């Protein structure tokens, strides 16, 4: 029996990214169909008040506010021009193991950077709250 690929590894294949768009608000007669979104590297990660939030599985850039005539690849390039996935010159299925591992290393760098930025933002909010509480107590 073949080993299952980890969840993150499946996201390198567009067919798995398409599966995340089950509740996508744009399907036919527009440029940002689930297939085009997945081809551009996006996965669908809707929120309660934002049904059209997507995130690049590779650079972790999040975008929302899609219009039917938005081109997913163009929008991705505009908002994340240094995404290595966009610069990929061949199909992921044709990558050699060392190429895939190099890509995964880049992806993990992006993921780590995103986590660090989130923690820094959370800490900044915490500091602001503590500062406000200190100021309130000093009055």
Buried (B, 14 or more C-beta within 10 A) or exposed (E): EEEEEEEEEBBBBBEBBBBBBEEBEBEEEBBBBBBBBBBBBBBBEBEEEEEBBBBBBBBBBBBBEBEEEBEBBEBBBEEBEEBBBBEBEEEBEEBEEEEBEEBBEBBEEBBEEBEEEEEEEEEEEEEEEEEEEEEEEEE
